[in-house]
Amino acid sequence: MALVLLLASLLAVMVPRFDDVRLEAERIAYERQLAEMQTLLRLELASTLYREGWSGVGRLDGDNPAKLWQRQFGEAMPRYSGEFPREAAFAPGTWAYDPERQTITYRPRRQRDLCRADGAWPARPSYRIVVTYRQDSNPDLPRALNLLPQGRYSWRRAGEQACRPEAVTE
């Protein structure tokens, strides 16, 4: 009987910790994928400049990062489910591209782990490739490619039961 109580006590303490570890692993994988997409944009900017010059950079505005990934690396982007609106194929923990909005969106494994600043659901962070232009004497020349968030989101903190919209920061 003492052994059963000991095991039950250990499980009661450890189960919430396993959830926190899972949450942290997903958040890190998400942030790593974002960093990899930012690196991809730098590579794509350099290759486009080399192949087509500045005139080719403007067409990348709103492009699909998964398509650029395929072109740059010759393989499918990790954790990419395809294009919307194939909701059934948009598995939790993956990304999908919405050609209508020209955004790539992440679907969290558990919806309660992520929230939007305005409290609306579902909280699925979306990003859009945006070409920024120079502000000097040559405003027609692109300056950079950026992956811009289309809203503000926050991950649930370890130990919390759900994400709190008021905890969302810039």
Buried (B, 14 or more C-beta within 10 A) or exposed (E): EEEEEEEEEEEEEEEEEEBBEEBEEBBEBBEEBBEBBBEBBEBBBEBBBEEEEBEBBEEBBEBBBBEBBBEBEEEEBEBBBEBBEEEEEBEEBBBBBBEEEBBBBBBBBBBBBBBBBEEEEEBBBBBBBBBEBEEEEEEEBBBEBEBEEBBBBBBBEEEBEEBEBEEBEE
